[in-house]
Amino acid sequence: MGLFGKKNKGSAPETKLKVSVNKDGDTYTVLVEGRLDTLTSPQLEGEINNIIGNAKKLVLDLAKLDY
């Protein structure tokens, strides 16, 4: 850590994403928490691709999404 608790230059910012999938019949709810960016978007894309063929209804809950 650098001055004032900031990371030193050259350190990549920490990116975290939590994706939870809840199934209720043929409705899938995807809860996304954390930061969505170019580093974490493949994780979300993978989760959606895994369920899209089985879902008649897809709900994205982005209430806890930071970006």
Secondary structure, DSSP 8 states (H G I E B T S, - for coil): --GGG---TT------EEEEEEEETTEEEEEEEE--STTTHHHHHHHHHHHTTT-SEEEEEEEEE--
